[in-house]
Amino acid sequence: MAAVGNNEHDRAGHDLSGNAGRSLGGSNLPAVLAGNEKRVRRDFWIKLKRYAARLPFAEDLVAAYFCALDPATPARARGLLFAALAYFILPADFIPDFLAGIGFSDDFAVLMMAIGLIRAHMLPAHRAAARKALASLDDWP
């Protein structure tokens, strides 16, 4: 184990002191999470409506949205989901969304990773809400 600054790290450089959040910007981390939530609440449905017909994972995406908004979902799970959803919303990402056939493959990978990590918190009610929202998506302005 090596000491880096005031934190203990293993040989791979992982923070073992419990201060990992500080190495990610510390006090900025809550602001980043809040920014992700704000961006998702503002832009999620706009982007989904534009691309829903081309997204084979639309139900998973919307279920993740409802899970992230559920106050009963633990904060860490909500933060992870909001990060994955914010990645979906970003206009520029690793593989541009406008590329036919592969444009959303990176978004799908990020979302599936997030859902895999929080699977226990994704409830049938979130999936039911997603199906209901998708069924009425065409009725939205």
KAJOTA-V169015 format. One record per residue. N is the residue number from 0. D_LAST is the distance of its C-alpha to the last C-alpha in Angstrom with 1 decimal. Layout:
N&D_LAST ; N&D_LAST
This chain:
0&57.6 ; 1&57.3 ; 2&56.5 ; 3&54.0 ; 4&54.0 ; 5&54.1 ; 6&52.1 ; 7&53.7 ; 8&52.4 ; 9&53.4 ; 10&54.6 ; 11&51.1 ; 12&50.1 ; 13&48.0 ; 14&48.1 ; 15&50.1 ; 16&50.4 ; 17&47.2 ; 18&46.0 ; 19&43.5 ; 20&40.7 ; 21&42.8 ; 22&43.4 ; 23&39.6 ; 24&39.4 ; 25&40.5 ; 26&38.9 ; 27&36.0 ; 28&34.8 ; 29&33.1 ; 30&31.4 ; 31&30.2 ; 32&28.9 ; 33&27.2 ; 34&25.6 ; 35&24.3 ; 36&22.8 ; 37&21.2 ; 38&19.8 ; 39&18.5 ; 40&16.8 ; 41&15.2 ; 42&14.2 ; 43&14.3 ; 44&10.8 ; 45&9.9 ; 46&12.9 ; 47&12.7 ; 48&9.5 ; 49&11.3 ; 50&14.6 ; 51&14.4 ; 52&15.9 ; 53&18.8 ; 54&19.5 ; 55&22.2 ; 56&22.3 ; 57&18.6 ; 58&20.0 ; 59&22.6 ; 60&20.2 ; 61&17.9 ; 62&21.2 ; 63&22.6 ; 64&19.7 ; 65&20.4 ; 66&24.1 ; 67&23.9 ; 68&22.3 ; 69&24.9 ; 70&27.6 ; 71&30.1 ; 72&29.7 ; 73&32.6 ; 74&32.0 ; 75&33.2 ; 76&30.9 ; 77&27.9 ; 78&29.1 ; 79&29.5 ; 80&26.1 ; 81&24.4 ; 82&26.5 ; 83&25.5 ; 84&21.7 ; 85&22.3 ; 86&24.0 ; 87&21.1 ; 88&18.9 ; 89&21.7 ; 90&21.3 ; 91&25.0 ; 92&26.8 ; 93&29.8 ; 94&28.4 ; 95&25.7 ; 96&22.5 ; 97&22.4 ; 98&25.7 ; 99&25.3 ; 100&26.7 ; 101&27.7 ; 102&25.1 ; 103&23.8 ; 104&27.3 ; 105&28.1 ; 106&24.9 ; 107&25.9 ; 108&29.4 ; 109&28.6 ; 110&26.3 ; 111&29.0 ; 112&31.6 ; 113&29.8 ; 114&29.2 ; 115&32.8 ; 116&34.1 ; 117&32.2 ; 118&32.2 ; 119&34.0 ; 120&31.2 ; 121&28.4 ; 122&28.5 ; 123&27.6 ; 124&25.2 ; 125&23.2 ; 126&23.0 ; 127&22.2 ; 128&19.2 ; 129&18.1 ; 130&18.5 ; 131&16.6 ; 132&13.6 ; 133&13.7 ; 134&14.2 ; 135&10.9 ; 136&8.9 ; 137&8.0 ; 138&6.6 ; 139&3.8 ; 140&0.0
